Amino acid sequence: MKNVLILGASGSIATLIERNLLENNQVKMTLLVRHPEKLAPDIKNDSRLKIVVADVVKNYQQLVNAMVGQDVIYANLYGANLGQQGKSVVRSMNEANVERIIWISANGIYNEIPGKYGVWNASMLGSTLDAYAEGAKQVENSGLEYTIIRPAWFSDKDEVNYELTQKGQEFKGTEVSRVSVAVYITSLILDSTKEAHQSVGINEPNTDGSKPSFY
């Protein structure tokens, strides 16, 4: 049995991942959320899940308690204080003796996007990009077994089609489907040896341009 803690469990990507993991009877999930009413009905009513209502910064001891006994953490967090959230998550993982974390971030945190799309992405995200970069920095410098995910802009395409880039490589494409990102992250949760100590960009192939097609 693999014990998985999902932080920010009501987010769109987190919800897709939770549905994927519910298909595997070897996974036991704990969902940490600030607003449990935002969880999808089919998720929050599943008796196999444990739901913890807490904020990763304000309710630190609850976070530590939720960490105890977990095999892998998936952090689906956002907000202007992502750096602070990252510090709290790293500290709690060390306190609870948990090593593996998958942390979703954003494309552009390393200025790795070339051309017009890089300019457009930075202008659209603004200070949010700085917050994502600070959060990722906390995780990268933690000494934990981390994987950082840097997706392109999310599309609602109902198809799995993606390619990956590594830190130090130019980012490709402008968009990627939510289901693609969820499938990839699910694979990392189920095989914790994949992409350890890596920061991975994910995009749909052949979507290069100045901005995503839906803008």
Secondary structure, DSSP 4 states (H G I P E B T S, - for coil): -EEEEEESTTSHHHHHHHHHHHT-TTEEEEEEES-GGGS-HHHHT-TT-EEEE--TTTTHHHHHHHHTT-SEEEE---STTHHHHHHHHHHHHHHHT--EEEEE--TTTTS---HHHHHHHHHHHTHHHHHHHHHHHHHHTS-SEEEEEEE-EEE--SS---EEEETTSPP--SEEEHHHHHHHHHHHHH-TTTTTTEEEEEE-TT--SSS-TT-
